[in-house]
């Protein structure tokens, strides 16, 4: 396998800077006690900060010339805000046409309440972005995009979780049978943050379904999964599987700045580096 590179973006989340502005000192302190860092800012409307950051991320990608760019979910803060959606599409259109941009559904994109998908919210996402789970192949590497919001809360969309699990199984089996040298997954939620057996939280995928996905990933030798959702960087490696949650293009909730991740693959392994965006400094 010759080397290839791609860029991981996450949580452009148009509208979150405004949504997070105007918080009182008490609200900021309460959030910090839960591990979330909100920055004091006067209340404002719009999404000018997200525009500057996403535009810079696209410029960086155009300079790097990766094989593709993937956005690991939460493109917008409000799934039904047409202005946020239009700005995402406008800036995505600035990417060089020779570089494909791949989208991954986040909970703010695919659930009207930001938590639980419904048939209507899935249809809304699919009409805006296309399929919510799919695969593609580049240079003998199979890449699989999954809809982790459905996996986290499948109750209102019966059959969708089971269809995804079957899809991942069939895709990995076919890829390995056809000689794929590496397998990479993309999702919004990481399956786990630090430990495969950690308790269920808002930030990961419930153990009941996490276990089934991890079994498939071990069986077929998946090399890495890249996600977002945490608005900060985390890394864990278990049995040769890298679980990476990448910091946000948009609003950070931890100490990591707004940024993007450059990933390179070759016969020796999977390497990646997180780089800060100047507009976020």
Secondary structure, 3 states (H helix, E strand, C coil): CCCEEEEEECCCCECHHHHCCCCCHHHHHHHHHCCCCCCCCCCCCCCHHHHHHHHHHHHHHHHHCCCEEEECCCCECCCCCHHHHHHHHHHHCCCCCCCEEEECCCHHHHCCCCCCCCHHHHHHHHHHHCCCCEEEEECCEEEEECCHHHHHCCCCCCCHHHHHHHHHHHHHHHHHHCCCCEEEEECCCCCCCCCCCCCCCCCCCCHHHHHHHHHHHHHCCCCEEEECCCCCCEEEEECCEEEEECCCCCCCCCCCCCEEEEEEEECCEEEEEEEECHHHC
